[in-house]
Amino acid sequence: MPPSTAPRSREFVLTLSCRDAKGIVYAVSGLLYQAGCNIVDSQQFGDLPDQGSAHATGLFFMRVHFEAPPHLADTDTLNRLFTSVREQFGMEAKFHSLARKPRLLLMVSQHGHCLNDLLYRWHSGQLEVDIPAVVSNHAVFAELAERYGIPFHHLPLAAGAPAEAKRAQEQKVEALVTEHEVDLVVLARYMQILSPGFCAFLKGRAINIHHSFLPSFKGAKPYFQAHDRGVKLIGATAHYVTPELDEGPIIEQDVARVDHSLSAEDFTAVGRDVECMVLARAVRWHVEHRVLLNGQKTVVFH
């Protein structure tokens, strides 16, 4: 598997999942080889009961990064090429062109650390995406978005707003997602509970970040609550959004040590740093097509 020398327009990632069976890797790699493709990297995982998990799904997952010859270098052609293998194994399979940058819509409320971190990573080339919009229920970060040249959409939502008003506001976000062909919505500390309808619309394409003190410390100022209890570890969790609040499939987590010498404000600062790192990793892995859903869990190919 030599380093890729093909133009980006000829590089693709294939992601797939299906019931585990013999011959999947042979069938996939053999088809790509016969078609004149060069496999750059390949990873696979089977979630099998004999690995000691009582909740194993029995599914097989695979990610293949490959170069296609010029006459096959588009996703429609590759999908047609893959029809027989897909049908043989009952696969959910998708080809992703690396020539196309994934498109992100960022949502934020009044804490901007994750938003600022993602915008910096995008601006500095560390995160290869396009960001057509920032959405907020507050106007606080309009100037920040403007500095990066990104349209800011202020969609206010009053505290205690009825379900009808919340849904109307969410439908405006849905319209932006559709208009801008958004691939991923990132809740960069967007502090609103999403309706079931909005969660269904964003299924598999929305990531949230929160502190990892749940369910112990809920509500306002969780880091202050943790400080009062003498917590020694601060963490953060990035996960896909589902109707079950903060219980979607986990993509990434991390922790940092704290101790008695730190103030509640110090706890908060440490927590914000961890949140930024965890969210950035989760977003990057998603847009690199490294995360596959496995029921209530994820498979993340590093």
C-alpha positions in Angstrom: 0.0 0.0 0.0 2.3 2.8 -1.2 1.5 6.5 -0.3 -1.2 8.0 -2.5 0.1 9.9 -5.6 -3.2 10.2 -7.4 -5.1 13.5 -7.7 -7.6 14.1 -4.9 -10.3 13.7 -7.4 -9.4 10.0 -7.8 -9.3 9.2 -4.0 -12.3 7.7 -2.3 -13.3 6.1 1.0 -15.6 3.1 1.1 -17.5 2.5 4.3 -19.7 -0.5 4.8 -21.5 -2.6 7.4 -23.3 -5.9 7.2 -23.9 -9.2 9.0 -20.5 -10.8 9.6 -19.8 -13.6 7.1 -16.8 -15.3 5.5 -15.3 -13.8 2.4 -16.3 -10.1 2.8 -12.8 -8.7 2.8 -11.8 -11.0 -0.1 -14.9 -9.9 -2.1 -14.4 -6.2 -1.5 -10.6 -6.1 -2.1 -10.9 -8.4 -5.0 -13.4 -6.3 -6.8 -11.4 -3.1 -6.3 -8.3 -4.9 -7.5 -10.0 -6.2 -10.6 -11.3 -2.7 -11.4 -7.8 -1.3 -11.3 -8.1 0.5 -8.0 -5.2 0.8 -5.6 -6.0 0.3 -1.9 -4.1 2.8 0.2 -5.5 1.7 3.6 -8.0 -0.8 4.8 -9.4 -1.5 8.3 -12.2 -3.8 9.5 -13.9 -4.9 12.7 -16.4 -7.6 13.5 -18.6 -7.1 16.6 -18.9 -10.8 17.5 -20.4 -12.5 20.5 -17.3 -14.6 21.1 -15.4 -11.4 22.0 -17.1 -11.5 25.4 -19.8 -8.9 24.9 -23.3 -9.8 25.8 -24.5 -7.0 23.5 -22.5 -7.8 20.4 -24.4 -6.9 17.3 -22.9 -9.5 15.0 -22.1 -6.9 12.4 -19.0 -6.4 10.3 -17.6 -3.0 9.5 -15.0 -1.9 7.0 -13.3 1.3 5.8 -11.2 1.3 2.6 -9.2 4.2 1.3 -8.4 3.7 -2.3 -7.4 5.3 -5.6 -9.6 4.8 -8.6 -8.6 4.8 -12.3 -9.8 7.8 -14.2 -12.8 6.0 -15.8 -14.2 5.0 -12.4 -13.5 8.2 -10.5 -17.0 9.2 -9.5 -19.3 7.8 -6.8 -22.2 6.9 -9.2 -19.9 4.7 -11.3 -18.4 3.1 -8.2 -21.8 2.4 -6.7 -22.8 0.6 -9.9 -19.6 -1.4 -9.9 -20.3 -2.5 -6.3 -23.9 -3.6 -6.8 -23.3 -7.3 -6.9 -21.1 -7.4 -3.7 -23.6 -5.1 -1.9 -26.5 -7.4 -2.7 -24.5 -10.6 -2.0 -23.8 -9.6 1.6 -26.8 -7.3 2.2 -24.4 -4.4 2.9 -25.0 -0.8 3.8 -22.2 0.7 1.8 -21.2 4.2 0.7 -18.5 5.8 -1.4 -17.1 9.1 -0.3 -15.1 11.3 -2.7 -12.1 12.9 -1.0 -12.3 15.7 -3.6 -15.4 17.0 -1.9 -15.0 18.8 1.4 -17.8 17.9 3.9 -20.0 20.9 4.8 -20.6 21.8 8.4 -23.2 24.0 10.1 -22.1 25.1 13.6 -24.7 25.8 16.3 -23.8 27.7 19.5 -25.5 29.5 22.4 -23.5 31.7 24.9 -20.3 29.7 25.5 -18.0 30.1 22.5 -14.9 28.1 23.3 -15.8 25.1 21.1 -17.1 27.4 18.3 -13.9 29.4 18.3 -11.7 26.3 18.4 -13.4 24.7 15.4 -13.3 28.0 13.4 -9.6 28.3 14.1 -8.9 24.7 13.1 -10.9 25.3 9.9 -9.2 28.6 9.1 -5.7 27.1 9.7 -6.3 24.1 7.5 -6.3 21.6 10.3 -10.0 20.7 9.6 -10.7 20.2 5.9 -14.3 21.2 5.6 -16.5 24.0 4.4 -18.5 26.0 6.9 -21.4 27.8 5.2 -23.2 29.0 8.3 -23.1 29.5 12.1 -26.5 29.4 13.8 -27.3 30.7 17.3 -30.3 31.4 19.5 -28.2 34.4 20.8 -26.4 37.2 18.9 -23.3 37.0 21.1 -21.0 35.4 18.5 -22.1 37.3 15.4 -18.9 39.3 15.3 -16.7 36.2 15.7 -18.4 34.5 12.7 -18.0 37.8 10.8 -14.3 37.8 11.5 -14.0 34.4 9.8 -16.2 35.5 6.9 -19.0 33.0 7.7 -22.7 34.0 7.6 -24.2 34.2 11.0 -27.9 33.4 11.5 -29.5 34.6 14.7 -32.6 32.5 15.4 -33.8 33.6 18.8 -35.7 31.3 21.1 -37.1 32.8 24.3 -36.6 31.0 27.6 -39.5 28.6 28.2 -40.8 28.9 24.6 -43.6 26.5 23.8 -43.0 23.4 21.7 -44.5 25.1 18.7 -42.1 28.0 18.8 -39.1 25.7 19.3 -40.2 23.5 16.3 -40.7 26.6 14.1 -37.1 27.8 15.0 -35.7 24.3 14.3 -37.4 24.2 10.9 -35.5 27.3 9.9 -32.3 25.5 10.8 -33.5 22.5 8.7 -34.0 24.9 5.8 -30.4 26.1 6.1 -29.2 22.5 6.3 -31.0 21.7 3.1 -30.1 25.0 1.3 -26.4 24.7 2.0 -26.3 20.9 1.5 -24.9 20.4 5.0 -23.3 17.1 5.8 -22.9 17.6 9.6 -24.4 19.8 12.2 -22.2 20.4 15.2 -23.7 21.5 18.5 -20.7 23.5 19.7 -22.3 24.1 23.1 -25.8 24.8 21.7 -27.8 24.8 25.0 -31.2 23.8 23.7 -32.9 20.4 23.9 -33.8 19.3 20.4 -37.2 18.1 19.5 -37.8 14.5 18.4 -38.6 15.8 14.9 -35.3 17.7 14.6 -33.4 14.7 15.9 -35.0 12.5 13.3 -34.1 15.0 10.6 -30.5 15.1 11.7 -30.1 11.3 12.4 -26.5 10.2 12.1 -25.3 13.7 11.0 -25.3 15.8 14.2 -22.7 15.7 17.0 -23.0 17.2 20.5 -20.4 17.9 23.2 -21.1 17.9 26.9 -19.2 17.5 30.2 -19.0 13.9 31.4 -20.4 14.5 34.9 -23.8 13.3 33.8 -26.0 12.1 35.5 -24.4 13.4 38.8 -24.2 17.1 38.1 -27.0 18.5 35.9 -28.2 21.9 35.2 -26.4 25.2 35.6 -22.6 25.4 36.4 -21.8 21.7 36.5 -18.1 22.4 37.0 -18.9 24.4 40.1 -21.0 21.5 41.4 -18.1 19.2 40.7 -15.7 21.5 42.5 -18.0 21.5 45.6 -17.8 17.7 45.6 -14.1 17.5 45.3 -14.0 15.8 41.9 -10.5 14.6 40.8 -11.2 14.0 37.1 -12.9 16.3 34.6 -14.1 14.9 31.3 -16.0 15.5 28.1 -18.1 13.3 25.8 -18.8 13.8 22.1 -21.7 11.8 20.7 -24.3 11.6 18.0 -27.6 13.4 18.7 -30.7 11.2 19.4 -34.1 12.0 21.0 -32.7 10.5 24.2 -31.0 13.5 25.8 -27.2 13.1 25.9 -27.4 9.3 25.4 -26.5 9.0 21.7 -23.7 6.8 20.4 -20.4 8.0 21.8 -17.7 9.0 19.4 -14.9 10.3 21.7 -14.2 11.0 25.4 -11.3 12.3 27.3 -10.4 13.4 30.9 -8.0 15.7 32.7 -6.9 15.5 36.3 -7.8 18.3 38.8 -7.2 18.7 42.6 -8.1 20.7 45.7 -5.7 23.5 44.7 -7.9 24.6 41.8 -10.8 27.0 42.0 -14.2 26.4 40.5 -13.2 28.8 37.7 -10.1 26.7 37.1 -12.2 23.6 36.9 -14.3 25.3 34.3 -11.3 26.4 32.2 -9.9 22.8 32.3 -13.3 21.5 31.3 -13.5 23.8 28.4 -10.1 22.8 27.1 -11.1 19.1 27.2 -14.5 19.8 25.5 -12.7 21.6 22.6 -10.2 18.7 22.1 -12.9 16.0 22.3 -15.3 17.7 20.0 -12.6 18.5 17.4 -11.5 14.9 17.3 -15.0 13.6 16.9 -15.8 16.1 14.1 -12.5 15.3 12.3 -13.1 11.5 12.5 -16.7 12.0 11.2 -15.7 14.1 8.2 -12.8 11.6 7.4 -15.5 8.9 7.3 -13.9 7.0 10.2 -17.0 6.6 12.4 -19.7 3.9 11.7 -22.8 3.5 13.7 -23.2 0.1 15.5 -26.6 0.3 17.2 -26.1 2.2 20.4 -22.4 2.3 19.9 -19.9 3.4 17.3 -16.9 1.9 15.5 -14.1 4.4 15.1 -11.3 3.6 12.7 -8.1 5.6 13.6 
